[in-house]
């Protein structure tokens, strides 16, 4: 009888430990800012993602102006499953930021804030960051539907990068540029997303806007 009690107790402890391990893994893979910004059971971290994308995506393929902008944007992304190569998630962006070491022209834009249709629809990435960082007195959009409508009204002729997005006029690339700036400095840049005050309008960039379009062609040819 005594040995039976000992065996039952050991089994209960084993089941409890397994349950804790499963719970930790689910938290790590679940999505949301806690899972994506800290070291979770799935190993996805904003620090790892931003380190890779800042190292591998430079010059014409650069996606964030600074590492601080990346770290401030990243918590808005759902975590996703480690190794994902498609879908709007930190996992997908982390994968593509890694393989961008070999082919930055293809993968950097997938790893960037918009995802370029591979790691999610660009308006999904844009709106997640915009609504996460532009809140309170800096709020730009009343709800996700309003943000999506504003985003989808933009042209998508230019492939986004930091260089092409700046001063690109009425382009989604321009909004992506300013939203990653707003992530680290919302007081300075959330107003750049608002329709009444945005620099992302045709005619404001002048020659600079045209230059942005030319730059996109250069980036696409990498």
C-alpha positions as a LaTeX table, in Angstrom:
\begin{tabular}{lrrr}
\hline
Residue & $x$ (\AA) & $y$ (\AA) & $z$ (\AA) \\
\hline
Unk1 & 0.00 & 0.00 & 0.00 \\
Unk2 & 2.81 & 2.38 & 0.90 \\
Unk3 & 4.51 & 1.82 & $-2.47$ \\
Unk4 & 1.19 & 2.50 & $-4.24$ \\
Unk5 & 0.89 & 5.87 & $-2.50$ \\
Unk6 & 4.47 & 6.76 & $-3.45$ \\
Unk7 & 3.81 & 5.80 & $-7.09$ \\
Unk8 & 0.60 & 7.88 & $-7.19$ \\
Unk9 & 2.38 & 10.89 & $-5.72$ \\
Unk10 & 5.18 & 10.69 & $-8.27$ \\
Unk11 & 2.65 & 10.44 & $-11.10$ \\
Unk12 & 0.79 & 13.54 & $-9.86$ \\
Unk13 & 4.04 & 15.54 & $-9.69$ \\
Unk14 & 4.97 & 14.41 & $-13.22$ \\
Unk15 & 1.58 & 15.44 & $-14.63$ \\
Unk16 & 1.77 & 18.81 & $-12.86$ \\
Unk17 & 5.23 & 19.52 & $-14.27$ \\
Unk18 & 4.12 & 18.60 & $-17.78$ \\
Unk19 & 1.13 & 20.92 & $-17.45$ \\
Unk20 & 3.37 & 23.82 & $-16.43$ \\
Unk21 & 5.66 & 23.20 & $-19.40$ \\
Unk22 & 2.72 & 23.16 & $-21.81$ \\
Unk23 & 1.37 & 26.38 & $-20.33$ \\
Unk24 & 4.72 & 28.15 & $-20.75$ \\
Unk25 & 4.89 & 27.11 & $-24.40$ \\
Unk26 & 1.36 & 28.34 & $-25.10$ \\
Unk27 & 2.11 & 31.71 & $-23.56$ \\
Unk28 & 5.22 & 32.06 & $-25.72$ \\
Unk29 & 3.37 & 31.21 & $-28.91$ \\
Unk30 & 0.18 & 33.04 & $-28.21$ \\
Unk31 & 0.64 & 36.52 & $-29.62$ \\
Unk32 & 0.36 & 39.97 & $-28.14$ \\
Unk33 & 2.98 & 42.30 & $-26.74$ \\
Unk34 & 4.05 & 40.12 & $-23.78$ \\
Unk35 & 4.92 & 37.14 & $-25.97$ \\
Unk36 & 6.66 & 39.13 & $-28.65$ \\
Unk37 & 8.67 & 41.57 & $-26.57$ \\
Unk38 & 10.12 & 39.24 & $-23.94$ \\
Unk39 & 11.82 & 35.89 & $-24.02$ \\
Unk40 & 9.00 & 33.35 & $-24.05$ \\
Unk41 & 8.80 & 29.61 & $-24.37$ \\
Unk42 & 9.00 & 29.92 & $-28.15$ \\
Unk43 & 12.18 & 32.03 & $-28.15$ \\
Unk44 & 10.64 & 34.92 & $-30.12$ \\
Unk45 & 11.93 & 38.28 & $-28.94$ \\
Unk46 & 11.85 & 41.78 & $-30.32$ \\
Unk47 & 15.54 & 42.10 & $-29.48$ \\
Unk48 & 16.45 & 39.15 & $-31.71$ \\
Unk49 & 14.20 & 40.33 & $-34.55$ \\
Unk50 & 15.48 & 43.89 & $-34.46$ \\
Unk51 & 19.11 & 42.81 & $-34.22$ \\
Unk52 & 18.71 & 40.72 & $-37.40$ \\
Unk53 & 16.76 & 43.22 & $-39.46$ \\
Unk54 & 19.03 & 46.12 & $-38.58$ \\
Unk55 & 22.11 & 44.05 & $-39.47$ \\
Unk56 & 20.82 & 42.54 & $-42.71$ \\
Unk57 & 18.57 & 45.27 & $-44.12$ \\
Unk58 & 20.59 & 48.38 & $-44.85$ \\
Unk59 & 20.81 & 51.10 & $-47.50$ \\
Unk60 & 18.09 & 50.53 & $-50.14$ \\
Unk61 & 16.48 & 47.71 & $-48.13$ \\
Unk62 & 16.48 & 49.38 & $-44.69$ \\
Unk63 & 13.12 & 48.97 & $-42.91$ \\
Unk64 & 13.54 & 50.97 & $-39.68$ \\
Unk65 & 15.37 & 54.25 & $-39.31$ \\
Unk66 & 16.87 & 53.16 & $-35.99$ \\
Unk67 & 16.90 & 50.07 & $-33.79$ \\
Unk68 & 14.86 & 52.05 & $-31.26$ \\
Unk69 & 12.13 & 52.46 & $-33.89$ \\
Unk70 & 12.14 & 48.70 & $-34.50$ \\
Unk71 & 11.98 & 47.85 & $-30.81$ \\
Unk72 & 9.10 & 50.29 & $-30.32$ \\
Unk73 & 7.16 & 48.93 & $-33.33$ \\
Unk74 & 7.68 & 45.23 & $-32.66$ \\
Unk75 & 5.32 & 44.70 & $-29.66$ \\
Unk76 & 2.35 & 45.54 & $-31.90$ \\
Unk77 & 2.86 & 42.36 & $-33.97$ \\
Unk78 & 1.14 & 39.09 & $-32.99$ \\
Unk79 & 3.77 & 36.55 & $-31.92$ \\
Unk80 & 2.86 & 33.65 & $-34.23$ \\
Unk81 & 4.52 & 30.23 & $-34.43$ \\
Unk82 & 8.29 & 29.89 & $-34.60$ \\
Unk83 & 9.50 & 29.26 & $-38.15$ \\
Unk84 & 6.41 & 30.70 & $-39.84$ \\
Unk85 & 7.25 & 31.96 & $-43.32$ \\
Unk86 & 3.91 & 33.62 & $-44.07$ \\
Unk87 & 1.26 & 35.51 & $-42.11$ \\
Unk88 & 1.17 & 38.67 & $-40.05$ \\
Unk89 & 3.38 & 37.81 & $-37.08$ \\
Unk90 & 6.65 & 38.48 & $-35.33$ \\
Unk91 & 7.62 & 34.89 & $-36.13$ \\
Unk92 & 7.30 & 35.45 & $-39.88$ \\
Unk93 & 9.21 & 38.73 & $-39.70$ \\
Unk94 & 11.93 & 37.09 & $-37.63$ \\
Unk95 & 12.31 & 34.29 & $-40.19$ \\
Unk96 & 12.63 & 36.70 & $-43.11$ \\
Unk97 & 14.97 & 39.02 & $-41.23$ \\
Unk98 & 17.26 & 36.01 & $-40.82$ \\
Unk99 & 17.26 & 34.80 & $-44.44$ \\
Unk100 & 17.65 & 38.44 & $-45.54$ \\
Unk101 & 21.35 & 37.94 & $-44.81$ \\
Unk102 & 21.51 & 36.00 & $-48.09$ \\
Unk103 & 18.91 & 37.88 & $-50.14$ \\
Unk104 & 18.04 & 41.29 & $-48.68$ \\
Unk105 & 16.32 & 42.50 & $-51.83$ \\
Unk106 & 13.67 & 39.82 & $-51.50$ \\
Unk107 & 13.29 & 39.32 & $-47.77$ \\
Unk108 & 13.83 & 42.67 & $-46.05$ \\
Unk109 & 10.49 & 44.11 & $-47.10$ \\
Unk110 & 8.79 & 40.90 & $-45.93$ \\
Unk111 & 10.46 & 41.33 & $-42.53$ \\
Unk112 & 9.59 & 45.02 & $-42.27$ \\
Unk113 & 6.66 & 46.75 & $-40.59$ \\
Unk114 & 4.27 & 46.20 & $-43.51$ \\
Unk115 & 5.13 & 42.57 & $-44.29$ \\
Unk116 & 4.66 & 43.22 & $-48.04$ \\
Unk117 & 1.86 & 40.67 & $-48.43$ \\
Unk118 & 4.07 & 37.82 & $-47.20$ \\
Unk119 & 4.20 & 38.53 & $-43.48$ \\
Unk120 & 0.69 & 39.95 & $-43.61$ \\
Unk121 & $-1.15$ & 42.65 & $-45.52$ \\
Unk122 & 0.77 & 45.95 & $-45.29$ \\
Unk123 & $-2.28$ & 47.75 & $-43.91$ \\
Unk124 & $-2.53$ & 45.20 & $-41.09$ \\
Unk125 & 1.04 & 45.88 & $-39.99$ \\
Unk126 & 0.58 & 49.61 & $-40.40$ \\
Unk127 & $-2.65$ & 49.76 & $-38.41$ \\
Unk128 & $-1.36$ & 47.54 & $-35.62$ \\
Unk129 & 1.56 & 49.87 & $-35.03$ \\
Unk130 & $-0.45$ & 53.06 & $-35.53$ \\
Unk131 & $-3.16$ & 52.08 & $-33.08$ \\
Unk132 & $-0.66$ & 50.74 & $-30.58$ \\
Unk133 & 1.60 & 53.78 & $-30.43$ \\
Unk134 & $-0.73$ & 56.65 & $-31.36$ \\
Unk135 & $-3.18$ & 56.73 & $-28.48$ \\
Unk136 & $-4.59$ & 59.26 & $-26.05$ \\
Unk137 & $-3.84$ & 62.79 & $-27.20$ \\
Unk138 & $-1.88$ & 61.36 & $-30.15$ \\
Unk139 & $-4.73$ & 59.17 & $-31.40$ \\
Unk140 & $-5.12$ & 59.26 & $-35.18$ \\
Unk141 & $-7.81$ & 56.64 & $-35.87$ \\
Unk142 & $-10.97$ & 56.00 & $-33.87$ \\
Unk143 & $-10.94$ & 52.26 & $-34.63$ \\
Unk144 & $-9.29$ & 49.62 & $-36.83$ \\
Unk145 & $-11.90$ & 50.02 & $-39.58$ \\
Unk146 & $-11.09$ & 53.72 & $-39.94$ \\
Unk147 & $-7.37$ & 52.98 & $-40.05$ \\
Unk148 & $-7.77$ & 50.26 & $-42.67$ \\
Unk149 & $-9.89$ & 52.54 & $-44.87$ \\
Unk150 & $-7.31$ & 55.33 & $-44.70$ \\
Unk151 & $-4.50$ & 52.92 & $-45.44$ \\
Unk152 & $-6.16$ & 51.18 & $-48.37$ \\
Unk153 & $-6.92$ & 54.54 & $-50.01$ \\
Unk154 & $-3.17$ & 54.99 & $-50.59$ \\
Unk155 & $-1.33$ & 53.99 & $-53.73$ \\
Unk156 & 0.99 & 51.00 & $-53.56$ \\
Unk157 & 3.24 & 51.78 & $-56.52$ \\
Unk158 & 6.39 & 52.03 & $-54.40$ \\
Unk159 & 8.05 & 49.14 & $-52.61$ \\
Unk160 & 8.64 & 50.31 & $-49.03$ \\
Unk161 & 12.00 & 51.00 & $-47.49$ \\
Unk162 & 13.16 & 53.86 & $-45.28$ \\
Unk163 & 14.69 & 55.57 & $-48.31$ \\
Unk164 & 11.72 & 55.16 & $-50.64$ \\
Unk165 & 9.01 & 55.85 & $-48.06$ \\
Unk166 & 10.26 & 59.27 & $-47.05$ \\
Unk167 & 8.57 & 62.03 & $-49.11$ \\
Unk168 & 6.88 & 59.54 & $-51.44$ \\
Unk169 & 3.55 & 61.35 & $-51.55$ \\
Unk170 & 0.18 & 59.61 & $-51.42$ \\
Unk171 & 1.76 & 56.17 & $-51.02$ \\
Unk172 & 1.36 & 53.47 & $-48.42$ \\
Unk173 & 5.16 & 53.40 & $-48.30$ \\
Unk174 & 5.06 & 56.93 & $-46.89$ \\
Unk175 & 2.69 & 55.92 & $-44.09$ \\
Unk176 & 4.92 & 52.96 & $-43.22$ \\
Unk177 & 7.90 & 55.26 & $-42.97$ \\
Unk178 & 6.17 & 57.65 & $-40.58$ \\
Unk179 & 4.51 & 54.96 & $-38.46$ \\
Unk180 & 7.87 & 53.39 & $-37.61$ \\
Unk181 & 9.08 & 56.88 & $-36.71$ \\
Unk182 & 5.97 & 57.43 & $-34.58$ \\
Unk183 & 6.61 & 54.21 & $-32.68$ \\
Unk184 & 9.65 & 55.70 & $-30.96$ \\
Unk185 & 8.48 & 59.34 & $-30.96$ \\
Unk186 & 4.66 & 59.48 & $-30.97$ \\
Unk187 & 4.49 & 63.12 & $-29.89$ \\
Unk188 & 6.55 & 64.10 & $-32.92$ \\
Unk189 & 5.22 & 61.77 & $-35.61$ \\
Unk190 & 1.67 & 60.52 & $-34.94$ \\
Unk191 & 0.41 & 63.75 & $-36.49$ \\
Unk192 & 2.27 & 62.73 & $-39.66$ \\
Unk193 & $-0.29$ & 59.94 & $-40.06$ \\
Unk194 & $-3.39$ & 62.11 & $-39.68$ \\
Unk195 & $-5.10$ & 63.08 & $-42.91$ \\
Unk196 & $-5.13$ & 66.79 & $-42.15$ \\
Unk197 & $-1.47$ & 67.06 & $-41.23$ \\
Unk198 & 0.29 & 64.20 & $-43.01$ \\
Unk199 & 3.23 & 64.86 & $-45.34$ \\
Unk200 & 2.07 & 61.76 & $-47.26$ \\
Unk201 & 0.23 & 63.76 & $-49.88$ \\
Unk202 & 1.05 & 64.41 & $-53.50$ \\
Unk203 & 2.71 & 67.74 & $-54.18$ \\
Unk204 & 4.24 & 68.20 & $-50.73$ \\
Unk205 & 7.44 & 66.33 & $-51.53$ \\
Unk206 & 8.04 & 68.04 & $-54.85$ \\
Unk207 & 11.16 & 66.65 & $-56.47$ \\
Unk208 & 11.72 & 64.64 & $-53.31$ \\
Unk209 & 8.54 & 62.66 & $-53.94$ \\
Unk210 & 9.65 & 61.87 & $-57.46$ \\
Unk211 & 13.04 & 60.89 & $-56.11$ \\
Unk212 & 11.32 & 58.46 & $-53.75$ \\
Unk213 & 9.65 & 56.72 & $-56.67$ \\
Unk214 & 12.99 & 56.47 & $-58.47$ \\
Unk215 & 14.55 & 55.09 & $-55.32$ \\
Unk216 & 11.93 & 52.37 & $-55.19$ \\
Unk217 & 12.98 & 51.17 & $-58.60$ \\
Unk218 & 16.55 & 50.98 & $-57.41$ \\
Unk219 & 15.54 & 49.05 & $-54.31$ \\
Unk220 & 13.46 & 46.62 & $-56.30$ \\
Unk221 & 16.39 & 45.80 & $-58.54$ \\
Unk222 & 18.64 & 44.65 & $-55.70$ \\
\hline
\end{tabular}
